[in-house]
Amino acid sequence: MRVVMLCSSVYSETACAVAVRLADAGYPPAGALSLSAFNRATLLRKFSQWGVKRVVNYARTKLFSKSTSNLPRVQNEYLQRWLTRGDFVFQNLNQVANVYSFPVAIAHDQNSPRAIASLKASCPDLIIFTGGDILRKEVLAIPRLGVLNVHLGLLPQIRGMSSPEWSLLNGVPVGITIHFMDSGVDTGPILQKYEYSDLAHCKSLADLRHRLIAFGVDKLGDVVTALDRGTMMSTPQCDLNGASSGDNQYFVMHEWLQERAAEMLAQRIAPLTETVHG
């Protein structure tokens, strides 16, 4: 099965980890199409989600920073097992591509005619989306099986952005959903949902998000394998409970709501802390 990746940046740790996870599962990418690292839409989205300080720190980590062991630092420690090869740490997708022998193309728009031509030339059976533009139907129709996404929330209950935080606020179990993308926002057919069972060990909302990303990378390899073997089928979201669940799309969360979500996460952590110190 030929797998191609769509990425928001060659410096994306998630994209690098996904490429390695796929290769470890026996499906090294046949190619990758990434947005420019300085893509305006991506930067604006990261600034709104992370804030200026986190974006600057991430850029410093990727471009300049070394750890005390003289190895490049990894922002998401839970991706370390895929990003580290002996004494070497993958810092960008080009380095991963050199090891696993696949081409990386750069596009200013993943929906542009040039990007579409590049994707078609790769003849993908499956496209893995790790970030970037809102994809149009022309792109979604290219792969034989579809475009796969890992959503950091359980669908159809939690769609959109800040999914872990909205899950906590709405009393929905925290987890991930691996689904095919369609023209809606997180409305495509679902392949598999996984609840995250280690919530009590999370140190913060950022730590929770990092854990969920790594959890999704790991499960993605299993799903791709099952798709290739024909042992997994997707289910339309409107059929999961016998009817459509309505519009449950959420957006970037305001700071005071993030504080409430952090408090709810802390309540999950407290019992474990009391047990350890009791």
C-alpha positions in Angstrom: 0.0 0.0 0.0 1.4 3.4 -1.0 1.1 6.0 1.7 1.7 9.7 1.2 1.8 12.4 3.9 0.5 15.9 4.1 2.3 18.1 6.6 2.0 21.6 8.0 5.8 22.0 8.2 9.0 19.9 7.7 9.8 20.9 11.3 6.7 19.3 12.6 7.6 16.7 15.3 4.3 14.9 14.7 4.9 14.6 11.0 8.4 13.2 11.6 7.1 10.7 14.2 4.3 9.6 11.9 6.7 8.9 9.1 8.9 6.8 11.4 5.9 5.0 12.8 4.6 4.1 9.4 8.1 2.9 8.3 8.3 0.8 11.5 4.9 -0.7 10.6 6.2 -1.6 7.2 4.7 1.3 5.3 7.4 3.9 4.7 5.9 7.0 3.0 6.0 7.0 -0.7 6.3 10.8 -0.4 5.3 13.8 1.6 3.9 17.2 0.7 4.6 19.9 3.3 3.6 23.5 3.6 6.4 26.0 3.9 7.7 26.4 7.5 6.7 30.1 7.2 3.3 29.5 5.8 1.2 32.4 7.0 -2.0 30.5 7.8 -0.2 27.8 9.8 1.7 30.4 11.8 -1.4 32.3 12.6 -3.1 29.1 13.7 -0.2 28.2 15.9 -0.1 31.6 17.5 -3.8 31.5 18.3 -3.5 28.0 19.8 -0.1 28.1 21.5 0.6 31.8 22.1 3.7 33.8 21.0 6.0 32.4 23.7 5.4 28.7 22.9 5.7 29.3 19.2 9.1 31.1 19.7 10.3 28.5 22.0 9.4 25.7 19.6 11.2 27.5 16.7 14.3 28.0 18.9 14.2 24.3 19.8 14.1 23.2 16.2 16.6 25.6 14.8 19.1 26.4 17.6 18.6 24.6 20.9 20.7 21.7 22.2 20.0 19.7 25.4 22.6 19.2 28.1 23.5 15.9 26.4 24.4 17.9 23.2 21.5 16.3 21.4 18.8 18.4 19.8 15.8 18.8 22.2 12.4 17.2 21.5 9.5 19.4 22.4 7.0 16.5 22.8 8.9 14.0 25.0 6.4 11.3 24.2 7.4 11.3 20.6 11.0 10.7 21.6 11.0 6.9 20.8 10.2 7.6 17.1 12.4 10.7 16.8 15.6 9.2 18.2 17.8 6.8 16.4 20.8 6.0 18.5 22.7 9.2 19.1 20.7 11.0 16.4 17.5 13.0 16.8 15.3 13.8 13.8 14.8 17.6 13.6 12.9 17.8 10.4 11.1 15.6 7.8 14.0 15.9 5.3 16.2 14.0 7.7 13.6 11.3 8.1 13.2 11.2 4.3 16.9 10.7 3.8 16.8 7.6 6.1 13.7 6.0 4.6 14.2 7.2 1.0 11.1 9.2 0.1 10.8 12.6 -1.5 9.5 15.7 0.3 7.9 18.4 -1.8 7.0 21.9 -0.5 3.8 23.7 -1.4 2.4 27.1 -0.5 -1.1 25.7 -0.8 -2.0 22.0 -0.5 -5.0 22.6 -2.7 -3.1 24.3 -5.5 -3.0 22.7 -9.0 0.8 22.1 -8.5 0.2 20.3 -5.2 -2.6 18.2 -6.7 -0.4 17.2 -9.6 2.3 16.2 -7.2 0.0 14.1 -5.1 -1.5 12.4 -8.2 2.0 11.6 -9.4 2.6 9.7 -6.2 -0.4 7.4 -6.9 -1.3 7.1 -3.2 -3.6 4.4 -1.9 -3.8 6.4 1.3 -2.9 10.0 2.4 -2.1 10.7 6.0 -2.9 14.3 7.1 -0.7 15.6 9.9 -1.6 19.3 9.4 -2.0 22.0 6.9 -4.8 23.6 4.9 -8.5 22.8 4.9 -8.5 20.2 2.1 -10.8 20.6 -0.9 -12.7 17.8 -2.6 -10.1 17.6 -5.4 -7.4 16.6 -2.9 -9.7 14.3 -0.9 -10.6 12.4 -4.0 -7.0 11.5 -5.0 -6.2 8.5 -2.8 -7.9 5.2 -3.5 -8.9 4.7 0.2 -9.1 8.2 1.4 -7.3 10.8 3.5 -6.7 9.8 7.1 -6.7 12.1 10.1 -6.0 11.7 13.8 -8.4 13.9 15.8 -7.6 14.6 19.5 -11.2 14.0 20.6 -13.9 11.4 20.4 -16.2 11.9 17.4 -18.9 12.8 16.9 -19.2 14.4 20.3 -16.2 16.7 20.1 -15.3 18.3 16.7 -13.0 21.2 15.9 -10.2 22.8 17.9 -9.0 22.6 21.5 -10.6 19.1 21.6 -9.0 17.8 24.9 -10.0 20.9 26.8 -13.6 20.8 25.4 -13.8 17.1 26.2 -13.0 17.9 29.9 -15.5 20.7 30.1 -18.3 18.7 28.5 -17.7 15.6 30.5 -16.8 13.6 27.4 -14.1 10.9 27.8 -10.7 12.1 26.6 -9.4 10.2 23.6 -8.6 10.2 19.9 -10.5 9.3 16.7 -8.9 8.1 13.5 -11.2 8.9 10.7 -11.4 9.6 6.9 -11.6 13.3 6.1 -14.5 14.7 4.0 -15.5 18.3 3.1 -16.8 19.0 6.6 -14.9 19.7 9.9 -14.2 16.3 11.5 -17.4 14.8 10.0 -15.9 12.0 7.9 -16.4 8.3 8.4 -14.8 6.8 11.6 -12.3 3.9 11.5 -11.5 3.6 15.2 -12.0 5.5 18.5 -9.7 5.1 21.5 -10.2 6.5 25.0 -7.1 7.6 26.8 -6.8 5.7 30.1 -3.7 7.4 31.6 -5.3 10.8 32.4 -4.4 10.7 36.0 -0.7 11.0 35.2 -1.0 14.1 33.1 0.9 17.1 34.5 -1.0 19.8 32.6 -3.2 20.5 29.6 -0.1 20.8 27.4 1.2 17.5 28.8 -2.2 15.9 28.0 -2.1 17.2 24.5 1.4 15.8 24.0 0.4 12.5 25.4 -2.6 12.3 23.1 -0.5 13.2 20.0 1.9 10.3 20.8 -1.1 8.0 21.5 -2.5 8.9 18.1 0.8 8.3 16.3 1.1 4.9 17.9 -2.5 3.8 17.1 -2.2 5.2 13.5 0.3 2.5 12.6 -2.2 -0.2 13.8 -5.0 1.3 11.7 -2.9 1.6 8.6 -1.9 -2.0 8.9 -5.6 -3.1 9.4 -6.6 -1.1 6.4 -4.0 -2.8 4.2 -5.1 -6.2 5.4 -8.8 -5.4 4.9 -9.7 -6.1 8.5 -11.1 -2.6 9.4 -14.0 -0.8 7.9 -15.1 2.8 8.4 -18.5 3.8 9.8 -20.3 7.1 8.8 -20.8 9.3 11.8 -24.5 9.7 11.2 -24.9 5.9 11.6 -22.9 5.5 14.9 -25.9 6.2 17.1 -28.7 5.7 14.6 -28.9 9.4 13.9 -26.8 12.5 13.4 -25.5 14.0 16.6 -25.9 17.6 15.3 -23.4 20.4 15.3 -20.8 19.8 18.0 -18.0 21.8 16.5 -15.9 23.7 19.0 -13.3 26.5 18.4 -10.2 27.8 20.1 -10.9 28.1 23.8 -10.7 31.4 25.8 -8.1 31.6 28.5 -10.6 31.5 31.4 -12.2 28.4 30.0 -8.8 26.8 29.7 -8.3 27.5 33.4 -11.6 25.7 34.1 -10.5 22.7 32.0 -7.1 22.7 33.8 -9.0 22.6 37.1 -11.0 19.6 35.9 -7.9 17.8 34.8 -6.3 18.6 38.2 -9.3 16.9 39.9 -8.5 13.7 37.9 -4.9 13.9 39.1 -5.6 14.6 42.7 -6.8 11.1 43.7 -3.6 9.6 42.3 -1.4 12.1 44.2 -3.3 11.4 47.4 -2.8 7.6 46.9 1.0 8.0 46.3 1.5 10.2 49.4 -1.1 8.5 51.6 
